[in-house]
Amino acid sequence: MKNFLGFVSFVLIIGGISGLVSDHLWGLHLFGFVRYLIPAGHQTAGYFTMIGVGVLLALGVALLDRLGERD
């Protein structure tokens, strides 16, 4: 489960960064499917939110991993 959540956090972070770069510099989408998660007209806020959720999920996975080492 931790591997899956780590992958999802990776996709959210990279997809959000890619979305911000593609909206403001050029049209290359690394993970093109994540743009369908963002409402029309709210791309910048949506991509920042994706990055934030991805970071929080990655921190949660790291915390679970750390708690698992303690046992």
Stockholm file with secondary structure:
# STOCKHOLM 1.0

chainA/1-71         MKNFLGFVSFVLIIGGISGLVSDHLWGLHLFGFVRYLIPAGHQTAGYFTMIGVGVLLALGVALLDRLGERD
#=GR chainA/1-71 SS CHHHHHHHHHHHHHHHHHHHHHHHTCCCCSSGGGGGGSCTTCHHHHHHHHHHHHHHHHHHHHHHHHHHHHC
#=GC SS_cons        CHHHHHHHHHHHHHHHHHHHHHHHTCCCCSSGGGGGGSCTTCHHHHHHHHHHHHHHHHHHHHHHHHHHHHC
//
